[in-house]
Amino acid sequence: MARPREFDADAALDSAIGVFREHGFEGSSAQMLVDAMGIGRQSLYDTFGDKWQLYRSAVRRYGMGECAAHFDALRSGARAIDGIAAMLRRVAETASQPCLGVASICEFGASRPDLAEINAALAMPLRAAIAARVRDAQREGDAAPDLDAEAIADFLTANIAGIRIAGRGGADRATLDGLAATALRALR
């Protein structure tokens, strides 16, 4: 009879996320992962599969959390532009922390279709939510009416990645805030 699992799989996955955020896929050894997760190698393989499957699960879980935080920010504020500003401000505030989503794209690009599929599935609803808030801001008179909302959603998404990379590269808070403010000004 198999022994029951004696650990919290979600907590272990969160610990793996921390390792992957800091070291990437290639820089994270199995030993680093099991040490951080507080489990044995066999438990890692039995629960999560191999290192690649664990990485994909980590990217998916991390991305879902980040998307939820972006959605919350977008819905905050009295006006749509306030929500967009809150999302960009949140990114600037957290940009010094490694972003697993951006890092996974930097490390693998589109070379791994299974990972690209995860990133695309996370990006699509976020892009749609940003575009919807841009259209709301246009109706409210806070964004230029001639802007293409989908193109602006792509622009803001690219700026989010850029802000995160700048933060990871050591940009100070004033610089990060300036990048976010400049992206927001592009809507006017």
C-alpha positions in Angstrom: 0.0 0.0 0.0 1.3 3.4 -0.9 2.2 5.8 1.8 -0.1 8.9 1.9 1.5 12.2 0.9 2.8 14.0 3.9 3.2 17.5 2.5 1.1 20.3 1.2 1.6 20.2 -2.6 0.5 23.8 -3.1 3.0 25.0 -0.5 5.7 22.8 -2.1 4.9 24.3 -5.5 5.1 27.8 -4.1 8.6 27.0 -2.8 9.6 25.7 -6.2 8.3 29.0 -7.7 10.7 30.9 -5.5 13.6 28.8 -6.7 12.6 29.1 -10.4 12.0 32.9 -10.0 15.5 33.4 -8.7 17.4 30.9 -10.8 15.4 30.1 -13.9 14.8 26.6 -15.2 18.4 25.8 -16.2 19.9 27.3 -13.0 17.7 25.3 -10.7 19.0 21.9 -9.8 16.8 19.1 -8.5 18.6 19.3 -5.2 17.8 23.0 -4.9 14.2 22.3 -5.6 13.8 19.4 -3.1 15.6 21.4 -0.4 13.4 24.4 -0.9 10.2 22.3 -1.2 11.1 20.3 1.9 10.4 17.0 0.1 12.4 14.0 -1.2 13.2 13.5 -4.8 10.8 10.6 -5.1 7.9 12.8 -3.7 8.8 15.5 -6.2 8.7 13.0 -9.1 5.6 11.2 -7.8 3.6 14.5 -7.3 4.9 16.8 -10.0 6.6 14.6 -12.6 10.0 15.6 -13.9 11.7 19.0 -13.5 10.1 20.3 -16.7 6.6 19.4 -15.6 7.3 21.0 -12.2 8.5 24.2 -14.0 5.4 24.3 -16.2 3.2 23.9 -13.1 5.1 26.7 -11.4 4.8 29.0 -14.3 1.1 28.3 -14.6 0.4 28.9 -10.8 2.6 32.0 -10.7 1.0 33.4 -13.8 -2.5 32.8 -12.4 -1.6 34.7 -9.3 -0.1 37.6 -11.2 -3.1 37.8 -13.5 -5.4 37.9 -10.6 -3.4 40.7 -9.0 -3.5 42.6 -12.4 -7.3 42.1 -12.7 -7.8 43.4 -9.1 -5.7 46.5 -9.9 -7.5 47.1 -13.1 -10.9 47.0 -11.3 -9.7 49.4 -8.6 -10.3 53.1 -8.6 -13.3 55.2 -9.5 -12.4 55.5 -13.2 -10.8 53.0 -15.7 -7.6 55.1 -16.0 -7.2 54.8 -12.2 -7.3 51.0 -12.5 -4.8 51.0 -15.4 -2.5 53.3 -13.3 -2.9 51.0 -10.3 -1.8 48.0 -12.4 1.3 49.9 -13.6 2.1 51.2 -10.1 1.9 47.7 -8.8 4.3 46.5 -11.4 6.7 49.3 -10.6 6.4 48.5 -6.8 7.2 44.8 -7.3 9.7 45.1 -10.3 12.8 44.4 -8.2 11.4 40.9 -7.5 12.0 38.3 -10.2 9.0 37.6 -12.4 8.7 34.0 -13.4 6.4 34.8 -16.4 8.8 37.3 -18.0 11.8 35.1 -17.0 10.2 32.0 -18.7 9.8 34.0 -21.9 13.3 35.3 -21.7 14.7 31.9 -21.1 12.7 29.9 -23.7 11.0 32.4 -26.0 8.7 30.3 -28.1 11.0 27.3 -28.4 9.0 25.2 -26.0 5.4 25.0 -27.4 4.0 23.5 -24.2 5.3 26.5 -22.2 4.3 29.0 -24.9 0.8 27.6 -24.7 0.7 28.3 -20.9 2.0 31.8 -21.3 -0.5 32.5 -24.2 -3.4 31.1 -22.1 -2.4 33.5 -19.3 -1.8 36.5 -21.6 -5.1 36.3 -23.5 -7.5 37.2 -20.7 -5.1 39.8 -19.4 -4.9 41.5 -22.8 -8.6 41.4 -23.1 -9.1 43.0 -19.6 -6.6 45.7 -20.3 -8.2 46.5 -23.7 -11.6 46.6 -22.0 -10.3 49.1 -19.5 -8.7 51.2 -22.2 -12.1 51.4 -24.0 -13.7 52.3 -20.7 -11.1 55.1 -20.2 -11.9 56.3 -23.8 -15.6 56.5 -23.0 -14.8 58.4 -19.8 -12.7 60.9 -21.7 -9.4 59.8 -20.0 -7.8 58.1 -23.0 -7.5 59.4 -26.5 -10.5 58.2 -28.5 -8.4 57.4 -31.6 -6.3 54.8 -29.9 -6.7 51.1 -30.8 -7.5 49.5 -27.5 -6.0 46.1 -28.4 -2.7 47.8 -29.6 -2.6 49.7 -26.4 -3.1 46.5 -24.4 -0.1 45.0 -26.3 1.9 48.2 -25.6 1.1 48.1 -21.9 1.9 44.4 -21.7 5.3 45.0 -23.3 5.9 47.9 -20.9 5.1 45.7 -17.9 7.7 43.2 -19.1 10.2 46.1 -19.7 9.6 47.5 -16.2 10.1 44.1 -14.7 13.3 43.6 -16.6 14.5 47.1 -15.6 13.7 46.4 -12.0 15.5 43.1 -12.0 18.4 44.8 -13.6 18.7 47.2 -10.6 16.7 50.3 -11.8 15.8 52.4 -8.8 12.2 53.0 -7.7 12.1 56.5 -9.2 13.1 55.1 -12.6 10.5 52.3 -12.4 7.8 54.8 -11.4 8.9 57.0 -14.3 8.6 54.1 -16.7 5.1 53.4 -15.5 4.0 57.0 -15.7 5.4 57.3 -19.2 3.4 54.2 -20.3 0.3 55.7 -18.8 0.9 59.1 -20.6 0.8 57.2 -23.9 -2.9 56.7 -23.4 -3.7 60.4 -23.5 
